[in-house]
């Protein structure tokens, strides 16, 4: 089995170029195994979760959300940042499902883990499959603001979403990866029973947190 492996090339210099509300833009000088010094720029990111909420008749709950960076309103699964300190990713997914679409789920599995753009961003994402859905309403202390105040919910057959993905009319990465992973699981001989449980280990996130700790330790001086 092919496995992505953690590997940490020494950082000889670290510079914070800019800091924002969510991401931080960094420049590191790293030492390659050949001895070459390489300067690489990248975004730190807290990570994220997304939820494919799949009902008993084969529909998926999706939202439409404005994304300013690309000037588009995208069809997406419920999703959110892992920006609450020490919050378990599965708990974050349950919170986001309730906040964005007012749903709870009896059964949780992992569909896929991925880095959104590993050449430039540290963001690691986990996509969950949520089943046994029930309407619970949004939490009383949750107030939709900004783009979230403009979202709407739709229930779309998985087959229709797959058609949109193939046609190139649906381009959200979490939606694409989640729906294709769900379709593959449904066609596999093990079915959905072959999926990882919702609380399965997440090696990529552990690797990300290790890298954060390396930088936070202060052994690399900002320039």
PEPE-V662172 format. One record per backbone hydrogen bond with DSSP energy under -1.0 kcal/mol. CO is the residue of the C=O (numbers start at 0). NH is the residue of the N-H. Records with the same first field share a line. If there is no record, write none. Layout:
# PEPE-V662172
CO = NH  NH
This chain:
# PEPE-V662172
9 = 30
12 = 28
14 = 26
17 = 24
22 = 19
23 = 43
24 = 16  17
25 = 41
26 = 14
27 = 39
28 = 11  12
29 = 37
31 = 34
35 = 31
37 = 29
39 = 27
41 = 25
42 = 121
46 = 81
47 = 125
48 = 79
49 = 127
51 = 129
52 = 60
54 = 57
57 = 157
58 = 54
59 = 155
61 = 153
62 = 75
64 = 73
66 = 71
71 = 66
73 = 64
75 = 62
77 = 50
79 = 48
83 = 86
87 = 91
88 = 92
89 = 93
90 = 94
91 = 95
92 = 96
93 = 97
94 = 98
95 = 99
96 = 100  102
97 = 101
101 = 135  136
103 = 133
106 = 130
107 = 197
108 = 128
111 = 126
113 = 124
116 = 119  120
119 = 42
122 = 115
123 = 47
124 = 113
125 = 49
126 = 110  111
127 = 51
128 = 108
129 = 53
130 = 105  106
133 = 103
138 = 141
144 = 147
146 = 149
147 = 150
151 = 63
153 = 61
155 = 59
156 = 160
157 = 161
158 = 162
159 = 163
160 = 164
161 = 165
162 = 166
163 = 168  169
171 = 175
172 = 176
173 = 177
174 = 178
175 = 179
176 = 180
177 = 181
178 = 182
179 = 183
180 = 184
181 = 185
182 = 186
187 = 190
190 = 193
191 = 194
195 = 109
196 = 199
201 = 205
202 = 206
203 = 207
204 = 208
205 = 209
206 = 210
207 = 211
208 = 212
209 = 213
210 = 214
211 = 215
212 = 216
220 = 13
